[in-house]
Amino acid sequence: MPIINNPKALGLHSHDIYLIFNFLSRVRVFASLRESEPSSAAVAMVKFLKPNKAVIVLQGRYAGRKAVIVKSFDDGTRDRPYGHCLVAGIKKYPSKVIRKDSAKKTAKKSRVKCFVKVVNYQHLMPTRYTLDVDLKDVVTADALQTKDKKVVACKSTKERFEERFKTGKNRWFFTKLRF
């Protein structure tokens, strides 16, 4: 992936850039702490990848897509011994709706396709935005165990995202990232 000299070309604000550099510096500090003796500095690290935080996926099939953290696992698990989180994101963004569109066309353009995935912290870029959509009861870690459960979780996530889109709030989250 090429390095972009102009972060404004990605549509990033100065606060987003600050969060990126802050995140990268914390990752470097954490790596150096892992090599040395455990100290009180490791305990004092602030956890900022919390539920409802909007993030951008950087690697894989959904790279460049926006997602929201549902649950975070800072210390990792037995299967994944690294920091990771469960995210629900937008696979296909809603189209632009104009005034002369019929109700049927507006409904079609307002559709959203979703994905549910477990992602490594290294492959996420946090943003300054939060999305107040409650997905904890719908998207769980065991929802990814079988295909049927995952499909059900995606459908209910899709419904909640579409409801949120129709209210007109969190406009940034529902626009495609231009880069």
BABAMAR-687235 format. One record per residue (C-alpha): residue number from 0; x, y, z. Coordinates in nm, 3 decimals, padded with zeros to 5 digits. Layout:
BABAMAR-687235
[site NUM; [X; Y; Z]]
...
***
This chain:
BABAMAR-687235
[site 0; [00.000; 00.000; 00.000]]
[site 1; [00.160; 00.334; -00.101]]
[site 2; [00.237; 00.598; 00.158]]
[site 3; [00.022; 00.905; 00.106]]
[site 4; [00.196; 01.234; 00.174]]
[site 5; [-00.126; 01.432; 00.197]]
[site 6; [-00.359; 01.294; 00.469]]
[site 7; [-00.628; 01.544; 00.365]]
[site 8; [-00.659; 01.347; 00.039]]
[site 9; [-00.797; 01.057; 00.246]]
[site 10; [-01.059; 01.287; 00.393]]
[site 11; [-00.891; 01.280; 00.734]]
[site 12; [-00.918; 01.570; 00.977]]
[site 13; [-00.633; 01.687; 01.198]]
[site 14; [-00.791; 01.513; 01.497]]
[site 15; [-00.798; 01.181; 01.305]]
[site 16; [-00.430; 01.222; 01.221]]
[site 17; [-00.357; 01.291; 01.588]]
[site 18; [-00.539; 00.969; 01.684]]
[site 19; [-00.342; 00.769; 01.426]]
[site 20; [-00.005; 00.891; 01.550]]
[site 21; [-00.115; 00.848; 01.911]]
[site 22; [-00.222; 00.492; 01.832]]
[site 23; [00.105; 00.411; 01.653]]
[site 24; [00.315; 00.553; 01.936]]
[site 25; [00.120; 00.343; 02.188]]
[site 26; [00.182; 00.032; 01.978]]
[site 27; [00.556; 00.109; 01.976]]
[site 28; [00.557; 00.167; 02.353]]
[site 29; [00.369; -00.157; 02.408]]
[site 30; [00.617; -00.349; 02.190]]
[site 31; [00.913; -00.207; 02.385]]
[site 32; [00.742; -00.291; 02.717]]
[site 33; [00.685; -00.647; 02.600]]
[site 34; [01.061; -00.687; 02.544]]
[site 35; [01.160; -00.539; 02.880]]
[site 36; [01.051; -00.611; 03.237]]
[site 37; [00.684; -00.545; 03.319]]
[site 38; [00.645; -00.211; 03.492]]
[site 39; [00.377; 00.025; 03.613]]
[site 40; [00.378; 00.202; 03.273]]
[site 41; [00.211; -00.104; 03.116]]
[site 42; [-00.074; -00.078; 03.364]]
[site 43; [-00.119; 00.296; 03.304]]
[site 44; [-00.189; 00.255; 02.932]]
[site 45; [-00.526; 00.399; 02.836]]
[site 46; [-00.770; 00.173; 02.654]]
[site 47; [-00.922; 00.377; 02.377]]
[site 48; [-01.049; 00.100; 02.148]]
[site 49; [-01.377; 00.070; 02.336]]
[site 50; [-01.717; -00.052; 02.220]]
[site 51; [-01.913; 00.184; 01.989]]
[site 52; [-01.590; 00.343; 01.859]]
[site 53; [-01.593; 00.387; 01.482]]
[site 54; [-01.284; 00.242; 01.314]]
[site 55; [-01.152; 00.188; 00.964]]
[site 56; [-01.040; -00.162; 00.864]]
[site 57; [-00.692; -00.146; 00.707]]
[site 58; [-00.623; -00.501; 00.591]]
[site 59; [-00.809; -00.784; 00.422]]
[site 60; [-01.126; -00.810; 00.220]]
[site 61; [-01.290; -00.514; 00.393]]
[site 62; [-00.991; -00.279; 00.381]]
[site 63; [-01.106; 00.083; 00.369]]
[site 64; [-01.448; -00.002; 00.510]]
[site 65; [-01.586; 00.163; 00.822]]
[site 66; [-01.683; -00.050; 01.118]]
[site 67; [-01.785; -00.014; 01.480]]
[site 68; [-01.630; -00.207; 01.771]]
[site 69; [-01.880; -00.436; 01.943]]
[site 70; [-01.646; -00.602; 02.193]]
[site 71; [-01.273; -00.569; 02.253]]
[site 72; [-01.029; -00.829; 02.382]]
[site 73; [-00.723; -00.632; 02.494]]
[site 74; [-00.532; -00.925; 02.642]]
[site 75; [-00.632; -01.170; 02.372]]
[site 76; [-00.776; -01.519; 02.413]]
[site 77; [-00.638; -01.871; 02.393]]
[site 78; [-00.718; -01.893; 02.020]]
[site 79; [-00.596; -01.540; 01.945]]
[site 80; [-00.313; -01.445; 02.186]]
[site 81; [-00.305; -01.081; 02.072]]
[site 82; [-00.526; -00.778; 02.113]]
[site 83; [-00.828; -00.802; 01.887]]
[site 84; [-01.191; -00.699; 01.871]]
[site 85; [-01.525; -00.802; 01.731]]
[site 86; [-01.646; -00.548; 01.476]]
[site 87; [-01.960; -00.495; 01.271]]
[site 88; [-01.912; -00.287; 00.958]]
[site 89; [-02.056; -00.173; 00.630]]
[site 90; [-01.983; -00.392; 00.329]]
[site 91; [-02.191; -00.181; 00.087]]
[site 92; [-02.270; 00.182; 00.163]]
[site 93; [-02.609; 00.342; 00.094]]
[site 94; [-02.638; 00.543; -00.229]]
[site 95; [-02.714; 00.911; -00.251]]
[site 96; [-03.085; 00.987; -00.223]]
[site 97; [-03.229; 01.283; -00.416]]
[site 98; [-03.560; 01.460; -00.372]]
[site 99; [-03.724; 01.343; -00.696]]
[site 100; [-03.672; 00.973; -00.616]]
[site 101; [-03.987; 00.771; -00.553]]
[site 102; [-04.042; 00.605; -00.216]]
[site 103; [-03.949; 00.267; -00.364]]
[site 104; [-03.625; 00.401; -00.511]]
[site 105; [-03.539; 00.584; -00.188]]
[site 106; [-03.586; 00.259; 00.007]]
[site 107; [-03.360; 00.075; -00.236]]
[site 108; [-03.089; 00.343; -00.221]]
[site 109; [-03.101; 00.341; 00.160]]
[site 110; [-03.007; -00.026; 00.185]]
[site 111; [-02.688; -00.126; 00.363]]
[site 112; [-02.491; -00.452; 00.349]]
[site 113; [-02.300; -00.548; 00.662]]
[site 114; [-02.018; -00.771; 00.780]]
[site 115; [-01.928; -00.913; 01.120]]
[site 116; [-01.567; -01.004; 01.184]]
[site 117; [-01.292; -01.045; 01.444]]
[site 118; [-01.001; -00.812; 01.361]]
[site 119; [-00.651; -00.768; 01.504]]
[site 120; [-00.589; -00.425; 01.663]]
[site 121; [-00.296; -00.377; 01.423]]
[site 122; [-00.539; -00.385; 01.130]]
[site 123; [-00.769; -00.112; 01.260]]
[site 124; [-00.742; 00.264; 01.250]]
[site 125; [-00.945; 00.437; 01.522]]
[site 126; [-01.138; 00.755; 01.443]]
[site 127; [-01.272; 01.030; 01.663]]
[site 128; [-01.631; 00.920; 01.600]]
[site 129; [-01.855; 00.696; 01.809]]
[site 130; [-02.171; 00.526; 01.691]]
[site 131; [-02.443; 00.479; 01.950]]
[site 132; [-02.602; 00.166; 01.808]]
[site 133; [-02.650; -00.119; 02.054]]
[site 134; [-02.519; -00.438; 01.889]]
[site 135; [-02.403; -00.630; 02.198]]
[site 136; [-02.710; -00.851; 02.216]]
[site 137; [-02.702; -00.923; 01.841]]
[site 138; [-02.334; -00.968; 01.758]]
[site 139; [-02.147; -01.199; 01.996]]
[site 140; [-01.829; -01.403; 01.971]]
[site 141; [-02.025; -01.729; 01.939]]
[site 142; [-02.229; -01.579; 01.652]]
[site 143; [-01.923; -01.636; 01.432]]
[site 144; [-01.899; -02.008; 01.511]]
[site 145; [-02.148; -02.126; 01.247]]
[site 146; [-02.264; -01.983; 00.916]]
[site 147; [-02.631; -01.975; 01.023]]
[site 148; [-02.562; -01.770; 01.336]]
[site 149; [-02.342; -01.532; 01.139]]
[site 150; [-02.612; -01.475; 00.876]]
[site 151; [-02.868; -01.400; 01.149]]
[site 152; [-02.624; -01.159; 01.318]]
[site 153; [-02.556; -00.982; 00.986]]
[site 154; [-02.927; -00.943; 00.910]]
[site 155; [-03.008; -00.791; 01.247]]
[site 156; [-02.701; -00.565; 01.224]]
[site 157; [-02.818; -00.454; 00.879]]
[site 158; [-03.161; -00.361; 01.020]]
[site 159; [-03.008; -00.155; 01.302]]
[site 160; [-02.766; 00.022; 01.068]]
[site 161; [-03.050; 00.106; 00.825]]
[site 162; [-03.262; 00.245; 01.110]]
[site 163; [-02.968; 00.460; 01.218]]
[site 164; [-02.909; 00.579; 00.861]]
[site 165; [-03.273; 00.683; 00.820]]
[site 166; [-03.257; 00.902; 01.132]]
[site 167; [-02.989; 01.110; 00.958]]
[site 168; [-02.740; 01.088; 01.246]]
[site 169; [-02.379; 00.969; 01.212]]
[site 170; [-02.366; 01.084; 00.850]]
[site 171; [-01.987; 01.035; 00.835]]
[site 172; [-02.016; 00.666; 00.919]]
[site 173; [-02.253; 00.598; 00.629]]
[site 174; [-02.046; 00.773; 00.361]]
[site 175; [-01.789; 00.586; 00.159]]
[site 176; [-01.427; 00.658; 00.251]]
[site 177; [-01.277; 00.838; -00.048]]
[site 178; [-00.914; 00.757; -00.117]]
***
